[in-house]
Amino acid sequence: MQDAFTEAVGLASVITDLQGRPLVKPSGFCRLCSELIRGTQPGLRNCMRSDAALGAAAKNAPLVRRCASGGLLDAGAAIHVRGRHMANWLMGQVCDESIPADELLGYARTIGADPEAFAQAVKEVPRISRAEFERLSRVLQLFANQVSELAHRNHLLRQRLSQQRSLENLVLHTSMHDALTGLPNRSLFIETIRQTQLRGEGRAFAVIAIDLDGFSAVNDRYGHSTGDLVLKEMARRLSATVRNADTVARIGGDKFAALVEGEVKPTEVARRVQSALRARLCVLGHTLWCNVAIGIETSAVENAAPADLLRNADMAMRQAKNSRRRIRYFSPRLRDKEIAALDLAADMARAIRAKQFFMLFQPIVTAGPQTALVGFEALMRWRRPEQTQLTPDVFIPLAERCGAIVELGRLALDLSCAFASRLRAANPSGKGVKVCVNVSPTQFQKSDIAADVFAALRKHGLPGDCLVLEITETLVMKAGAMVFEKIERLKAQGVHFSMDDFGVGYSNMSMLTQLPLDALKMDISLVRRLETNRQQRGVVRAILNMAEILGLHVVAEGVERPGQLRILREMGCTCCQGFLFAAPLTTEQALALPLPWGEC
């Protein structure tokens, strides 16, 4: 456009920045200006000052003035974009025909130019009347305004394109990342696995699936805002545990995943992750811990789809979650086990109708020198026609997953109350003996547990104080107002409560003072190493002291050796349960048990 203007008006022009520096190559510059005036330092300096002043003073109309270095006529118009002065468009290098040529020669001495060369160059400069020059300067203003408009449109176009690209990038990032933690999501993680496979080169890699076991209890107990902060902190810890070259993702809910490449041992990585995520964290004034279950799948599986590798790791993680081993590798055997579990879940409703579920009863006795019977724990079994008995650790998680836990829980209450009724009828002097029934957290929350208990008691003509409901620390962590209300309804009718497997979960001490518990059942893992582990003995002693302060009696589970019983007696534990006294018994065996009645 600059060249077109110069050709149209026949005058030199140039577009400069606000300091007078040309932004494009000048058009039609004469030798006087380009070589002689701008060839001297004073001349160049004066020209740049003059050019800058011309543009700055010409916001709405062109400015015409004489050049300070050569006396030539110059005009300037400002170029604005969105109200901002961005550049100047200058024209000139003509002599005012009303000024004698000799007068212009004085400028040569001012800037230190060669007078003879200056005089010769002046003769080459076109001469024009000032009025005509001012008319052409208005044309310059029109061109400058047009450039301003084009620049404004170009700016808006670039802005729209930039916004569109930003929006596209945002949509792409959002579709591939978790909004809460900022980590890659499942889709991006699977794509990362695929890209890793495509690179090939024999590089080993492992897919690690991670589950925050019991995290839902944090949400239920403290609210989702606290849960979100926990997830963010876990994401930060996980990212800090692996290398920069590895990939960490949030797969959904409380599940994360990591892709580790190269010569690393996945088990070592998993242990570091486990240690980092298990560490105590303080959120909004709450001190929390999360247990971790980890599943691992490696690149040794040939031609596996990325989604299958993640699914295999997730399957191994579920197995780790349901076992004492918290880190598991995937294997075809695990897949077969998962398929078998799904088959079991499908058979469960039919098995309930076919009365394949039944109860065994393990005695709870006093720990003193004279062993006396104080109660039984009701333990459900599943007798399948083609197999041996299945224990609760196999079918209870399945019942929770497939939605059969409430019906199964009602059956357990009914069979336990039926046994308690026969026990009281056979031994009138042992009416104080209680039957303990395990209640799933899912059953407690998703059913009207109080109505189910009262119905079972009425059916078998029993008072509430013959029944002890064993709840878990997971339920305690989820203890919202509804849970407390259900417990209070049951307590009002004499039903007792015991916390099962105490000492290996969250063990929220403040919650123990709020719940109306009657007893604690010490987890079998605390009893197992009493004879050889001093620290274990210290933990057990602390639990017993705390229970005494809170007015709770303690039942030690898993007592199998006389040495364990002796240590528990010395520590003041009042009640025990385990194979040292009796295995789980059938109803007839339990009724015939030759032990005196006592109280814990």
N, C-alpha and C positions, 0 to 999 in steps of 0.2 A: 504493500500500500504506500510505503514511503517513496519508492521509485515511481509509482504511478502519479503521486502528487507532484513530484519534481518535474516529471515529464509534462504534466498538465499545465503547470504555472510557469515553467521555465526557470525556476529558482532552486538554489541548493537547499536541502533540508536534512535533518537528522533527528532521531528520537534518542533522548538521553535519560539517564537516571536522575535522581533529584540532586546529585552532586555535579551534574554536567558531563558525566562520562557517557560516551556513545554506547547504546545498547545494540545497535546494528551498524553496519558499514554506512557512512554518510553518502548521500546521493548528490552529485553535481557540485561538490566542493571545488572552489577555484584555487589556483596556485597561491594567490595572495594569502588566503586563510590557511590552507592545508600545509604549505611549506614555510612561508615567511613568518606569518604571525604565530602559528602554533609551533613553529620550529624554534622559538625562543622560550625560555622559561617564563619570563614576565608575560609574554603574549599568551602562552598556553594557560597560565594561571588566571589572567584576566578573562580569557574566553570562557573558561569553566565557571568562573564566578558569574559572568554575564548570563551564560546559558541557564545556570541554576536559578538566578534571579528572575529571568524571563518567565520560566515555567511556574515558579512559586507565586508570582504576582498576577498570573493570568488564569484564575479559577473559572470565571464565567465568560470572559471576553479576552481576545488576544491582546498582548502588550507589545508595542513597537518602541524601539529605542536604538540609539547608535552604539555600536560596539566600542568598548573601552580600549581596545587594542589597535583597531584599524579605522575607526570612524565610520564603518559601513553600517547600513541599516539592517537590523535583525528584528524578528518577531517571534513570540513564543506563545504556545497554548498548552494548557495542562491536560493531562490524561488522568481521569479519575475512575476508580473501580469501587463501586458500593460506597461512594462518598470519600474514599481515601485517595489522596494524591499519590499516584504510583509512578508517573513518568512525565517528561516534557517533550513536546514536538516543536522543533525550532526551524525557522527558515530565514533566509537572508543572503548575505554576501553580495549586496548590490550597493551602488553609490547613489546617494541622493543627488539628483541632477541639479539641484539648487546650490550645491556646495562645490566650490572650485576644487580641482584636483590637487592644486598646490597645498591646499589646507590639509589634505589627507597625509601629505608627506611628513608632517610633524609627528605623526604616530610612530614612524620608523625610529626616530630618535628616542621616543618614550620607551619602546620595548627593546631597543638595541638591535634592530634589523638593518641590513645593508640598504642604504638610501637609494642607490641606483636600482638594485633589484626590486625594491619596494615600489619605486616610481614606475618601473616597467610593468609590474604585476597589476598596479592600479589601473593601467590603461586597458587591461584585459577584463576588468570587472564591469558587468552591465550597469548602465545608468537608468534610473527610473524615478518618476516623481513620487514624493512621499504619499500623496493621495492614492496613487495607483497601488503603492506597496501596502497601504493600510487596507485597501479593498481586497487585495490578495491575502492579507492576514486573516480576514474574516472567512475566507475559503479555508485557510489553515485551521481555524477554529471548528468549522464544520467537519473537516476530516478528523480532527482530534476528538470531537464528540462522537463521531462514528466509531473510532477506535475504542473509546471508552465504553460505548454500548456493546461492541463486539467482545471486548474484554470482560464486561459484566456477564454477558451471556455465556461466554466460555467458562467464567468462574462458576456460574450456577450449574453448568453442565458437568464440570469437574467435581463440583460439590455433590451433585446427584449421583454421579458415578461412584464417587468415594463412599457416599452413604449406602448405595446399593451393594458395593463390595463389602462394606463393613457389616451390613445386614446379612448378606450371604455368608460371610465368615462367621457371624454370630450364630446364624441358624445351623451352619455346619458344626461349629464347636458345641452348641447346645445339644445337637442330635448325637454327638459322639462323646459327651462328657457328663458326669454327674453334677447336677446343679448345686448340691450341698457341699461336697468336698472338692469339686473341681477335678477329680480324677477321671481318667477314661472310663467309659461305661462298658457294658457287656459287648455291644456291637463293635466298638473300637478295639477292645481287648481281643476279640476273635479275629478281627482284621489284622491286628499286630501279630498274632500267632501265624496267620496265613503268610504274611510277609516274611516272617522268620523262616518258615518252611521253604518259601520260594528262594531265599538267599542260599539255602542248602549249604554247600561246602563242608558237609559232615559235622557242622557245629551242633553240639548237644544243647538241649534246653529242657526246662521242666516247667510245668504248669502247676501252680500251688493255689488251692482253694482254701479260704480262711473263713471261719464262722465265729462270731462273738456269741458264745453259748450263754444263754440267759439274758441277752441284751433286752429282750422285750420286757423283762421285769423292770429294767431301769426306766423305760418309757411309761410303763403302767404305774410305777411307784412315784416317779419324780416329774413326769410330764415329757412331752415331745421336745420342748425347748432344751431341756437337759440332755435328752437322748441325742439331739442333733449336735450339741457341743461334744458329746462323747464320741460320736462318729467322726467329727472333724479332727479331734485329737488322735483317734486311732488311725485315721488316714495319714496324719502327719508322722506319727511314729512308724507306721509301715513304710512310708516313703523314705524315711531316714534310715531304715534298717537295711534296705537293699541298695545296690549300686545304681549310679546314675544311668547306666546303660540298660538296666532292667526296667520292666514296666509294671506299675501297680494300678489296679482298677477297682472300682466299687461295682460289684455285679448286681447288687440290689439289696434293700433292707439292711441287715447286719452282716452281709456277706461281701468279702473282698477277694481279690485274686492277684497273683503276682506271676510274671513271666521272667524267669532267670535264664540267662544264656551263658554259654562258655563252660570252661572247666571248673564248675563249682559243684559242691555236694549239696543236693537239695535238702537232705536231712539237716545239715548244719544251718542252712538258710531258714528252714522251718523252725528250728530251735531258737534262733535269734529273734524271729518274728514272734514266736510264742512268749519269749522272755519280755520283749518290748511291750506287747499288748497286755500281758498279765500284770504289769507293774501298776501300782496304785495311781489313781488320778483323782484330783479334786476339781469338782465342777459345781459352780454356784453354791459353794459351801458344803457340798456333799462329798464324802470320801467314798470312792467306788472302786470295785475290781471287776474285771470281766475274764471269764475263762475262755479258752480258745481251742477250737478243734480244727485240725489241718489235714487236708488230703492232697496227695501228690500224684501227678501223672508225668511221665517222661517222654522224650522224643524217640525212645526206642520203639514205640508203636509205629510200624510202617504204614504209609498211605492213610493215616488217620485224618479225618476232617477236623479242622480247628474246633468246631463246636463239640465234637465227640471227645476231644482231649479235655476240654473244660468240663464236660459232663462227667467224664471218668474221674477227674480230680474232685468234683463235687460229690460224686458217689462215695469216694474214699473218705471225704470229709464227714459225710453223714455217718459212716461206720465208726470213724474216730469219735464222733460226738456221742455215740451210743455205747461206747466202751471205755474202759479205764485208760487204754492207749489213746492219747490225744493227737498222735501223728500217724497217719496210715498211708501206704502206697496203694495205688489201684492195682488190681489183678483181675484176671478173668473169674477167679473164684469169688471176688467181691461182687462182680456183676451178676454171677449166678445166685449169690446170696440175696442181692437186691431183687432179682426176679422172683426168687422164692418168697421173699417178704411180701411182695405185691400179691402173690398167689394166696399167702396166708391171710392178708387183709381182705381179699375177696371172699375167703371161706368163713370169715369171722361171724357174720350175721347168721349164716346157716348153722354154725357151731353153737351159737347161743341158743337158738331154737332147739337144737338137738341135745341140749344139756351136756355138752362136752366139757364145759368149764365146771370145776369143783374146787373145794377149799381143803387145804391142810392147815394144821394148827400147831405152832411151835410154842412150847411153854416159856413163860417168863417167871423166873424164880428169885427168891431172896439170895443175896450174896453172902449171908452170914454162915456160920458153921453148920447151922441146922437149916438145910435147904427146904423152903416151903414154896408152894405154888401160889402166885398172885395174879396170873393172867395168861392169856394166849394171844399170839399174833396170828391173825388169819392171813394165809398165803394162798393166792389163787393159782391153779394149774389148768392147763388145757390138754386134755387127753384126746389126741387125734386117732382115728381108727387105724391108720396105717403107720403111725409113728409112736414114739415114746412121749412122755409128758413134756410139755413146753412150759418154761418158767416165765414169770412176769417181765423179766428184762428183755424177753424176745417179743411178746405180744402186746405189752402195754404201749410202747412207742407206736406200734402199728395201729392200735386202737385209737390213739390220739390223732394219728395222721388221717385215718379213714372215717373218723366221726363216730366210732362205736364205743368210745370210752364212757359216755354217760350211761348207756344201757348196761355195759359191763360193770360199771360201778354200782348200779342199782342191784345187779345180781349178787355182787360181793356183799352188799349190806344185808340182803335177804338171807343168803346162806350163812353169814356170820351170826345174825340174830337167831336163826334157827338153831345153830350150835349152842349159842348162849342160853337159849330156852331149855334145851336138853341138859346142859351143864347144871343149871340151877335146879331142875327137876330131880336130877340124879344125886345131887349133893346139896341138900337144903342148908347145910352149915357153911357152904362156900359161896354164899350169895355175893360176897365182896369181890369175887374173882371177876376180872374184866376181860373183854375181848377187844383187841386192837385191830382196826381196819384201816388200811392205807387208802387215802383219797388223792386222786390225781388233781393237780392244779387246774387242768382243763375241766375236769368234772366239777370241781368246786366252783369255778367261775361261770361255766356255761349251762349249769342246771340249777334248779331250786333244790340245793343239797339238803336244806333243812326239811323241806317237805318229804324228800325221799327217805331221810333218816327217820322222821316221825312215822311215816307209813310202815317202815320195816319194824319199828318198835311196837306199834299197835298190832300189827299182824301176828306177832309172836308173844304179845302180852308182857313186854319188858319195860322196866323203867329206864330212863336215859342214862343213869349212872353206871349201867353195866357195859356201856360202850365207850371206847376211846378211839377218836379219829386221829390218825397219824397224818399230819400235813408236812409239807417240805419247805425248805428255806426259799425255794423258787416262789412258792405261793406267798410267803411272808414278804418277799420283795415286791410282789404285786398287790400287797394288801392295801387296797383303796377302801373307800367308805363302804362299798357294797360287800366286800369280803368281811370287814369288821362286823357289819350288820348281820350277816349270816352266822358268824361265829357266836355273836351275842345271843341270837335266837336259840341256837343249839345249847349254849351254856345255861340259858335260863331253864331248860328242861333237864339239866343234870348231866348232859353229855360232856365227857372229858376230852381234852386235846393234848397231843404230844407232838413235838417236832422231831421228825424222822431224819436220820442220817446227819445229825448235827455235827458241825466242826469241819466240814469239807467244802461247804458252799460259800455263800456270802456272809453268813453269820453276823447279821446286822444286830449289834448289841442293843441299840436304842429301841429297836422294834420288839425285842424280847420283853422289855419293860411295859410295852403297851398291849401286847397280846395276852389274853387270859389263858395262858398255857398251864398245864398241870405237870408235864414231864418233858424231859429231853431224852432222845434215844441217840446215844453216842455212836458215831459211824464205825463200822467194822474196821476200817483202815486205821483208826486210832488205837484200836485194841490189838491189832495183829502183831505189832512190834514192841509191845510194852516191855517184854523181857530183855530186849537187846538195845533199845534206843532210849537214851536218857531224855533227849528233847521231846520224844513222844510222850514219855511219862510226865514231863512238865506241862504239856498241853492238856493232857487228861486231868491232871491235878487242878489246873486253872479252871477247866470246865466244871469240875465238881465243886470248887469253891464258889464260883459264880452262881451255880444252880442253888447252892445252899443260901446264898444271900437273897436270891430271887424267890426262895421258897418252892423250888421245883425239885422233884426227885429225878434221878438219872437211871436209865436202863442202858447197860453196856451190851452192845450187839456183837456177835461173832466170837464169843468166848469158847475156845476149843481146848485149852490146855490148863492144867491145874496152876501152873506158874502165873498165867494171866489172872486167874481168879484170885490168887493170893495177893497180888499187887493191887488189884481193885479193892479187895477187902481192906487192905492197909490204908488205902487212900480214902476210904469211907463211902465207896459206891454201894448203894443199897440193893440194886436189882441187876440181874444178868439174863442173857439169852444166848443160846448157842449150842453147838453139837456136843459140848462137854456134858450137857444135861439131857438133851434129847434133840433128835432131828425133827423136822415137821411131821406131824402125825395125822392119821385119818381121824374122823370123828370118833369112831369106836375106840381107837387106841388112846386118844386124848381123854375120853371119859373113863378109861380104865387105868389111867396113870396113877401109880401108887405113891403119891406125894401128899403131905399134909397141906392144908390151906393156911395161907398167911397173908400179911399185908406188907406192901413195899414202903 
